[in-house]
Amino acid sequence: MPTLSEIHDEYDFLEADDRYRLLIDLGRQLEPMPEALKTDATLVRGCSAKVWVYPTVRDDGRLHFLADSNAAITKGIIALVLVAVQDRRPEEIVAIDITAELEPFDLRNQLSSNRTQGIPNMIALIQETARRYAG
């Protein structure tokens, strides 16, 4: 996956329809999430689409998240969120202001409120998970 800065450089250059396509492409690049992990326990509450996030811990203590959604653009949004945190130490994730990292994308003004309403819940779940592992 490219960095958030690299993604934004491309995103900023695109028209609205192409921005949707870019988000959909990001979602397609997510590592496949096994169906068995798509449960109520991994479901992100408050999203209009279904979004699942499952943390795993690498041997070196870094967190790696599997995620999926039943909506293509929402899947792209969670992919964008994961670019900010994927394979980092829990302490690093806790320290990241994910909302600020996503601010340059101006998702609230680019997408419908239905598509963006769950973003704070995705971020909260990831931050909460990182705090638990940071202990």
Secondary structure, DSSP 8 states (H G I E B T S, - for coil): ---HHHHHHHHHHS-HHHHHHHHHHHHHTS----GGG-STTTB-TT-SS-EEEEEEE-TTS-EEEEEEESSHHHHHHHHHHHHHHTTB-HHHHHH--HHHHHGGG-HHHHS-HHHHTTHHHHHHHHHHHHHHHH-
